[in-house]
Amino acid sequence: MDHADITTEEVLKRYIPWETYMSAKLITETHLQLLRRYDKKSASQRAALLDEDGPAFVRVFMNILSDVSKEETVEYVLALIDEMLAGNLFIQDKSSKILTLIVSAHPKVQDGLVPNGESSHSKSKISNTDMVLNGLLDWLCSQLKTPSHPNRSVPMAINCLAILLREPWVRISFIQSDGVKLIIPLISPASSQQSIQLLYETCLCIWLLSYYDAAVDYLATTRVLPRLVEVVKGSTKEKVVRVIMLTLLNLLPKAACGAQMIDLGLPQIVQSLKAQAWSDEDLLGALNQLEDGLKEHIKTLSSFDKYKQKVLQGHLDWYPMHKDPGFWHENITNFEENDFQILRVLITILDTSSDPTALSVACYDLSQFIQYHPAGRIMVSDLKAKDQVMKLMNHENAEVTRHALLCIQRLFLGAKYASLLQS
């Protein structure tokens, strides 16, 4: 059998000469006695021993994995620990945490050399490390899907993932195992200390994933941003706010994420957070960087070409440029292009659209055109927009009514007095 394809069952059939390790002073006599009691026993006998003195056996395994470098022995102990995940809640909890620490610290082989420079069977080491990792990730995901314990299994799984995902190679496996979708629902406002810790560690997992491009691409298609923003709006726990801000900072360069953050009102939230008394320097730095980054995104999203594209497509929504005075100051003459094409399309939307948001935005933009263009009132009147706007003053949607009223007021009063009504 190819050593790279060996299974856990095959590993557990090996005979390990524990006495040799005691002679070499790599394990103590007490450790040897424990190993003799445990090794090669039936599953029921092992379960009884772990129930009786689980921590002692855990310490033995940790000692071996710390001090013994022989590949076959390391694989054997990893297989023993892997088997523990089928045990009771205590055993599962301890075993999963130990496995997590072992896997995250296990040296990755590169070019046939382990970190200490020794030559090794690289394919074997990669295969067995990945075997343990994939088994552990599958088990952690199963605990998120169907917890063994209603209150303890999910926090246990998230705690392990928050450690494992520090390793870039683990992030790849986690994405491949489709685990991200299982942790996003856990991002929600928390009140108790236990739930705050779970929330923090869940956000920590998202932050670690935000350093991996494939994970960022996936996160951009989920509701993770609305959830993160909702949490940070009401959280006073500094470590939770910090990890969310750092996550958002990593996601900001992704164009779709930046636009969504602005739509979610993050610029205003960041300003509000900056006004609070935080002591964490990382948090303060992230807030400043995020504020600057969001401003740059608003400038990009406020270009007239993007505005024109949205209007011509009929996709009117409250994008940043609509309420950005700088956009209107800088681009008002662009509305004259193609015989006031954009203005005509806005008026057509008033007549044909049934979407309250599109109608509200069209009324608002017409009122802004009246406000900023020297001949705004005359142009809108000549294009017969008044009748269309007047009809919307009786619309069932309050927002449509409000913006239609503002537009009519500016149309009747003219640019000279329009600034008095600017919202």
C-alpha positions as CSV (number, residue, x, y, z in Angstrom):
1,M,0.0,0.0,0.0
2,D,1.2,3.5,-0.8
3,H,2.2,5.1,2.5
4,A,0.5,8.3,1.4
5,D,-2.9,6.5,1.2
6,I,-2.7,4.8,4.6
7,T,-5.9,5.0,6.7
8,T,-6.5,5.6,10.4
9,E,-7.5,2.0,10.8
10,E,-4.2,0.9,9.3
11,V,-2.2,3.2,11.5
12,L,-3.9,1.8,14.6
13,K,-2.8,-1.7,13.7
14,R,0.9,-0.7,14.3
15,Y,2.8,-1.9,17.3
16,I,4.6,1.0,19.1
17,P,7.5,0.0,21.5
18,W,6.6,2.4,24.3
19,E,9.3,0.9,26.6
20,T,11.9,2.2,24.1
21,Y,10.7,5.7,24.6
22,M,10.9,5.4,28.4
23,S,14.4,4.1,28.1
24,A,15.2,7.2,26.1
25,K,13.6,9.3,28.8
26,L,11.0,10.7,26.3
27,I,8.2,9.4,28.5
28,T,8.1,8.7,32.2
29,E,7.3,5.4,33.9
30,T,3.9,6.7,34.8
31,H,3.2,7.6,31.2
32,L,4.3,4.1,30.2
33,Q,1.8,2.5,32.7
34,L,-1.0,4.6,31.3
35,L,-0.1,3.7,27.7
36,R,-0.1,0.0,28.6
37,R,-3.5,0.4,30.2
38,Y,-4.9,2.2,27.1
39,D,-3.2,0.9,24.0
40,K,-4.7,-1.9,22.0
41,K,-7.8,-2.0,24.3
42,S,-11.4,-2.2,23.0
43,A,-13.4,0.9,22.4
44,S,-15.5,0.3,25.5
45,Q,-12.4,-0.2,27.7
46,R,-10.8,3.0,26.3
47,A,-14.0,4.9,26.9
48,A,-14.1,3.7,30.6
49,L,-10.4,4.7,31.0
50,L,-11.1,8.1,29.6
51,D,-14.1,8.6,31.8
52,E,-12.0,7.5,34.8
53,D,-9.0,9.7,34.2
54,G,-9.2,11.5,30.8
55,P,-6.9,14.4,31.6
56,A,-4.1,12.0,32.5
57,F,-4.2,10.3,29.2
58,V,-4.5,13.6,27.4
59,R,-1.3,14.7,29.1
60,V,0.5,11.6,28.0
61,F,-0.5,12.1,24.3
62,M,0.5,15.7,24.4
63,N,3.9,14.8,25.9
64,I,4.5,12.3,23.1
65,L,3.5,14.7,20.4
66,S,5.7,17.3,21.9
67,D,8.9,15.2,22.5
68,V,8.7,12.4,20.0
69,S,9.6,13.0,16.3
70,K,9.4,9.5,14.8
71,E,6.7,9.8,12.1
72,E,5.0,6.4,12.7
73,T,4.6,7.2,16.4
74,V,3.2,10.7,15.8
75,E,0.7,9.3,13.3
76,Y,-0.3,6.6,15.8
77,V,-1.0,9.1,18.6
78,L,-2.9,11.4,16.2
79,A,-5.0,8.4,15.2
80,L,-5.7,7.6,18.9
81,I,-6.8,11.2,19.5
82,D,-8.9,11.2,16.4
83,E,-10.8,8.2,17.8
84,M,-11.6,10.2,20.9
85,L,-14.0,12.4,18.9
86,A,-16.5,9.6,19.1
87,G,-16.5,9.7,22.9
88,N,-18.6,11.5,25.4
89,L,-18.9,15.3,25.7
90,F,-15.9,15.7,28.0
91,I,-13.7,13.6,25.7
92,Q,-15.0,15.4,22.6
93,D,-14.2,18.8,24.2
94,K,-10.7,17.9,25.3
95,S,-9.9,15.9,22.2
96,S,-11.0,18.5,19.8
97,K,-9.0,21.2,21.5
98,I,-5.9,19.1,21.6
99,L,-6.3,18.1,18.0
100,T,-6.7,21.7,17.1
101,L,-3.5,22.7,18.8
102,I,-1.6,19.7,17.3
103,V,-2.8,20.3,13.7
104,S,-2.3,24.1,13.8
105,A,1.3,23.6,15.1
106,H,2.2,20.6,12.9
107,P,5.0,21.5,10.5
108,K,4.1,21.7,6.9
109,V,6.5,20.0,4.6
110,Q,8.0,22.1,1.8
111,D,10.4,20.8,-0.9
112,G,11.0,17.6,1.1
113,L,12.2,19.4,4.2
114,V,10.5,19.9,7.5
115,P,11.3,23.3,9.3
116,N,14.3,21.8,11.1
117,G,15.8,21.0,7.7
118,E,15.5,17.2,8.0
119,S,14.6,15.3,4.9
120,S,11.3,13.5,5.1
121,H,8.7,11.5,3.2
122,S,7.0,14.7,2.2
123,K,4.0,13.1,0.6
124,S,3.4,11.0,3.7
125,K,3.6,13.9,6.1
126,I,1.3,16.0,3.9
127,S,-1.2,13.2,3.5
128,N,-1.4,12.3,7.2
129,T,-1.6,15.9,8.4
130,D,-4.3,16.7,5.9
131,M,-6.1,13.5,6.9
132,V,-6.2,14.6,10.5
133,L,-7.2,18.1,9.5
134,N,-10.0,17.1,7.2
135,G,-11.3,14.7,9.8
136,L,-11.2,17.4,12.4
137,L,-12.9,20.0,10.2
138,D,-15.6,17.6,9.2
139,W,-16.3,16.8,12.8
140,L,-16.3,20.5,13.8
141,C,-18.7,21.3,11.0
142,S,-21.0,18.4,12.1
143,Q,-21.1,19.9,15.6
144,L,-22.2,23.2,14.0
145,K,-24.9,21.5,12.0
146,T,-26.1,19.0,14.6
147,P,-24.6,19.8,18.1
148,S,-24.0,16.9,20.4
149,H,-24.9,19.2,23.3
150,P,-27.4,22.1,23.0
151,N,-25.2,24.7,24.8
152,R,-21.6,23.5,24.7
153,S,-20.9,21.9,21.3
154,V,-21.2,25.1,19.1
155,P,-18.9,27.2,21.3
156,M,-16.5,24.3,21.4
157,A,-16.4,24.1,17.6
158,I,-16.0,27.8,17.1
159,N,-13.3,28.0,19.7
160,C,-11.3,25.4,17.8
161,L,-11.9,27.1,14.4
162,A,-10.7,30.4,15.8
163,I,-7.4,28.7,16.5
164,L,-7.2,26.5,13.4
165,L,-8.0,29.4,10.9
166,R,-4.9,31.2,11.9
167,E,-3.1,28.9,9.6
168,P,-3.5,29.8,5.9
169,W,-3.5,26.2,4.8
170,V,-6.4,25.5,7.1
171,R,-8.5,28.3,5.6
172,I,-8.2,26.6,2.2
173,S,-9.5,23.3,3.6
174,F,-12.3,25.1,5.5
175,I,-13.5,26.8,2.3
176,Q,-13.4,23.5,0.5
177,S,-15.4,21.8,3.2
178,D,-18.1,24.5,2.8
179,G,-17.8,25.5,6.4
180,V,-18.2,29.3,6.1
181,K,-22.0,29.1,5.6
182,L,-22.3,27.4,9.1
183,I,-20.7,30.2,11.0
184,I,-22.3,33.3,9.4
185,P,-25.7,32.7,11.2
186,L,-23.9,32.9,14.5
187,I,-23.1,36.6,13.9
188,S,-25.9,38.4,15.8
189,P,-26.2,40.8,18.8
190,A,-25.2,39.2,22.1
191,S,-26.0,40.0,25.7
192,S,-24.7,37.3,28.1
193,Q,-21.0,36.9,28.7
194,Q,-21.1,33.4,27.1
195,S,-22.8,34.6,24.0
196,I,-20.5,37.6,23.7
197,Q,-17.5,35.3,23.7
198,L,-19.1,33.1,21.1
199,L,-19.8,36.2,19.0
200,Y,-16.3,37.4,19.4
201,E,-14.7,34.1,18.3
202,T,-17.1,33.8,15.4
203,C,-16.2,37.3,14.2
204,L,-12.5,36.3,14.7
205,C,-13.0,33.4,12.3
206,I,-14.5,35.7,9.7
207,W,-11.6,38.1,10.2
208,L,-9.1,35.3,9.7
209,L,-10.9,34.2,6.6
210,S,-10.9,37.8,5.2
211,Y,-7.1,37.3,4.5
212,Y,-7.9,34.6,2.0
213,D,-9.1,35.8,-1.5
214,A,-11.4,32.7,-2.1
215,A,-13.1,33.3,1.2
216,V,-13.6,37.0,0.5
217,D,-15.2,36.1,-2.8
218,Y,-17.6,33.8,-1.0
219,L,-18.3,36.2,1.8
220,A,-19.2,38.9,-0.7
221,T,-22.2,36.7,-1.8
222,T,-23.5,36.2,1.7
223,R,-25.3,38.4,4.3
224,V,-22.2,38.6,6.4
225,L,-21.8,42.4,6.0
226,P,-25.4,43.3,7.2
227,R,-24.8,41.0,10.2
228,L,-21.5,42.5,11.1
229,V,-22.8,46.1,10.8
230,E,-25.9,45.2,12.8
231,V,-23.7,43.8,15.6
232,V,-21.2,46.8,15.6
233,K,-24.1,49.3,15.8
234,G,-25.1,48.0,19.2
235,S,-22.0,46.5,20.7
236,T,-20.1,48.2,23.5
237,K,-17.6,45.3,23.9
238,E,-14.3,46.7,22.6
239,K,-12.8,43.4,21.4
240,V,-16.0,42.6,19.4
241,V,-16.0,46.1,17.8
242,R,-12.2,45.8,17.1
243,V,-12.4,42.5,15.3
244,I,-15.4,43.6,13.2
245,M,-13.7,46.8,12.2
246,L,-10.5,45.0,11.2
247,T,-12.7,42.5,9.2
248,L,-14.5,45.3,7.4
249,L,-11.2,47.0,6.6
250,N,-10.0,43.8,4.9
251,L,-13.2,43.4,2.9
252,L,-13.4,47.1,1.8
253,P,-11.2,46.8,-1.3
254,K,-13.7,44.3,-2.7
255,A,-15.8,46.6,-4.8
256,A,-19.1,45.0,-4.1
257,C,-18.3,45.0,-0.4
258,G,-17.4,48.7,-0.3
259,A,-20.6,49.7,-2.0
260,Q,-22.6,47.6,0.3
261,M,-20.9,49.1,3.4
262,I,-21.9,52.5,2.2
263,D,-25.5,51.4,1.5
264,L,-25.6,50.0,5.1
265,G,-24.7,53.4,6.5
266,L,-21.2,52.4,7.7
267,P,-19.6,55.9,7.1
268,Q,-22.0,57.3,9.7
269,I,-21.5,54.4,12.1
270,V,-17.7,54.8,11.9
271,Q,-18.1,58.5,12.7
272,S,-20.2,57.6,15.7
273,L,-17.7,55.0,16.9
274,K,-14.9,57.5,16.6
275,A,-16.6,59.8,19.0
276,Q,-16.6,57.1,21.7
277,A,-13.8,56.6,24.2
278,W,-11.9,53.5,23.0
279,S,-8.5,52.6,24.5
280,D,-7.5,49.9,21.9
281,E,-5.0,51.4,19.4
282,D,-5.7,48.8,16.8
283,L,-9.4,49.7,16.9
284,L,-8.7,53.4,16.7
285,G,-6.3,52.9,13.7
286,A,-8.9,50.6,12.0
287,L,-11.6,53.3,12.4
288,N,-9.4,56.0,10.8
289,Q,-8.4,53.7,7.9
290,L,-11.9,52.6,7.4
291,E,-13.2,56.2,7.4
292,D,-10.6,57.2,4.8
293,G,-11.3,54.1,2.7
294,L,-15.0,54.7,2.7
295,K,-14.5,58.3,1.6
296,E,-12.5,57.1,-1.4
297,H,-15.2,54.6,-2.3
298,I,-17.9,57.3,-2.1
299,K,-15.8,59.4,-4.6
300,T,-15.5,56.5,-6.9
301,L,-19.2,55.6,-6.6
302,S,-20.2,59.3,-7.1
303,S,-18.8,59.6,-10.6
304,F,-21.2,60.8,-13.2
305,D,-20.5,57.9,-15.5
306,K,-21.8,55.5,-12.8
307,Y,-24.7,57.7,-12.1
308,K,-25.6,57.9,-15.8
309,Q,-25.4,54.1,-16.2
310,K,-27.7,53.5,-13.3
311,V,-30.3,56.0,-14.6
312,L,-30.2,54.7,-18.1
313,Q,-30.7,51.2,-16.8
314,G,-33.6,52.3,-14.7
315,H,-31.8,51.1,-11.5
316,L,-32.5,54.0,-9.2
317,D,-31.6,53.5,-5.6
318,W,-30.1,55.6,-2.8
319,Y,-26.5,55.4,-4.0
320,P,-24.1,57.8,-2.3
321,M,-23.9,60.3,-5.1
322,H,-27.6,61.2,-4.9
323,K,-27.1,63.0,-1.5
324,D,-23.6,64.1,-2.1
325,P,-23.5,67.9,-2.6
326,G,-20.0,67.6,-4.2
327,F,-21.5,65.3,-6.9
328,W,-24.1,67.9,-7.9
329,H,-21.6,70.8,-7.8
330,E,-19.1,69.0,-10.0
331,N,-21.4,67.3,-12.4
332,I,-24.5,69.6,-12.9
333,T,-23.4,70.7,-16.4
334,N,-23.0,67.1,-17.4
335,F,-26.8,66.8,-17.3
336,E,-26.9,69.0,-20.5
337,E,-25.4,66.2,-22.5
338,N,-27.4,64.7,-25.4
339,D,-30.1,67.4,-25.1
340,F,-30.6,66.7,-21.3
341,Q,-31.0,63.0,-21.9
342,I,-30.6,62.1,-18.2
343,L,-33.3,64.6,-17.2
344,R,-35.7,63.2,-19.8
345,V,-35.1,59.6,-18.5
346,L,-35.8,60.7,-14.9
347,I,-39.1,62.2,-16.0
348,T,-39.9,59.0,-17.9
349,I,-39.3,57.0,-14.8
350,L,-41.8,59.1,-12.9
351,D,-44.4,58.2,-15.5
352,T,-43.6,54.5,-15.9
353,S,-42.1,53.1,-12.7
354,S,-44.1,51.5,-9.9
355,D,-41.1,51.1,-7.6
356,P,-41.4,53.5,-4.6
357,T,-37.6,53.8,-4.2
358,A,-37.1,54.6,-7.9
359,L,-39.9,57.2,-7.8
360,S,-38.5,58.8,-4.6
361,V,-34.9,59.0,-6.1
362,A,-36.2,60.4,-9.4
363,C,-38.1,63.2,-7.6
364,Y,-35.1,63.9,-5.4
365,D,-32.7,64.1,-8.3
366,L,-35.1,66.5,-10.2
367,S,-35.2,68.7,-7.1
368,Q,-31.4,68.6,-6.9
369,F,-31.2,69.6,-10.6
370,I,-33.5,72.6,-10.0
371,Q,-31.3,73.5,-7.0
372,Y,-27.9,73.3,-8.7
373,H,-28.5,74.2,-12.4
374,P,-28.9,77.9,-13.2
375,A,-31.7,77.1,-15.6
376,G,-33.0,74.1,-13.6
377,R,-36.5,75.4,-13.0
378,I,-37.0,76.4,-16.6
379,M,-35.7,73.1,-18.0
380,V,-37.9,70.9,-15.8
381,S,-41.0,73.0,-16.5
382,D,-40.3,72.9,-20.3
383,L,-40.1,69.1,-20.2
384,K,-43.6,69.0,-18.6
385,A,-42.3,67.3,-15.4
386,K,-44.7,69.2,-13.1
387,D,-47.8,67.1,-13.9
388,Q,-45.9,63.9,-13.3
389,V,-44.6,65.1,-10.0
390,M,-48.0,66.5,-8.9
391,K,-49.6,63.1,-9.4
392,L,-47.0,61.5,-7.0
393,M,-48.0,63.9,-4.2
394,N,-50.9,61.6,-3.6
395,H,-48.9,58.4,-3.7
396,E,-49.6,55.8,-1.1
397,N,-45.9,55.7,-0.1
398,A,-44.9,58.4,2.3
399,E,-41.3,58.7,1.0
400,V,-42.6,59.2,-2.5
401,T,-45.0,61.9,-1.3
402,R,-42.3,63.7,0.7
403,H,-39.8,63.9,-2.2
404,A,-42.5,64.8,-4.7
405,L,-43.5,67.7,-2.4
406,L,-39.9,68.9,-2.1
407,C,-39.6,68.8,-5.9
408,I,-42.8,70.9,-6.4
409,Q,-41.7,73.4,-3.8
410,R,-38.4,73.9,-5.6
411,L,-40.1,74.0,-9.0
412,F,-42.4,76.8,-7.8
413,L,-40.0,78.8,-5.7
414,G,-37.0,78.6,-8.1
415,A,-33.3,78.3,-7.4
416,K,-33.2,81.6,-5.5
417,Y,-35.2,80.2,-2.5
418,A,-34.5,76.5,-3.0
419,S,-31.6,76.4,-0.6
420,L,-34.1,77.1,2.2
421,L,-35.7,73.8,1.5
422,Q,-32.6,71.7,1.1
423,S,-32.9,68.5,3.1
